[in-house]
């Protein structure tokens, strides 16, 4: 929603000022379809050539997310920490072997299904169960598991940022494609040098629309989408860091209520529940 609002404001400001200063919008609109076809087609082709299929798919998924609100809300984080609290509390009371079945079959586990928002999220469930499984096995210490967690989070970060990098490269290329379209327009104009000045002026104006359009598409459309997608990627990484911090605190001997407090502190302040909110939520879910 905010993406569309931003684009409308940007276009209204650019074209509104142009018209207010006496600009002939008809010249721009006449050239716009042809310049858009040239710039858009060249940029799309280069985008395909520049990225692996997995990056293209990730970019398509990421663009879809840009037009949706963030799923990483305070309510989601409270569910996540309540889930971790319940798992750690069960392990503390009944022993680590008591959660083995929950870890091996999370989709059949009452603990995970009690919190459907995170309990049905494949990435969250996989990350949690993988490291709980290591904790149950007892073969790795906290430092070794922390190193593994850091490696996995770093890999997730790089994979998720591939789409961001692809959009940033596209934004950087669009002004150049605009220049290409403008040069072709100038070449076309030079081929009609015998025409009256009014005609040549219109042709030169149409050619310059290419440069204008390339810059506008880069900095009003592609670059903002890349920045927004990067913010969403960072939010996803923050959730994994919350899980990591909570599980490591538990491994180091802290009680479940203290371990989830460690995880709570990792969250961004805008989504972080207060201590009282989290405590009330955890108690209410018992």
Secondary structure, DSSP 8 states (H G I E B T S, - for coil): -HHHHHHHHHHHHHHHHHHHTT--HHHHHHHHHHHHHHHHHHHHHHHHHHS-HHHHHHHHHHHHHHTS--S--HHHHHHHHHHHHHHHHHHHHH-GGGGHHHHHTGGG-HHHHTSHHHHT-HHHHHHHHHHHHHHHHT-S-HHHHHHHHHHHHHHHHHHHHHHHHHHHHHHHHHHHHHHHHHHHHHHHHHTTTTS-HHHHHHHHHHHHHHHHHHHHHIIIIIHHHHHHHHHHHHHHHHHHHHHHHHHHHHHTT--HHHHHHHHHHHS-TTT---HHHHHHHHHHT-
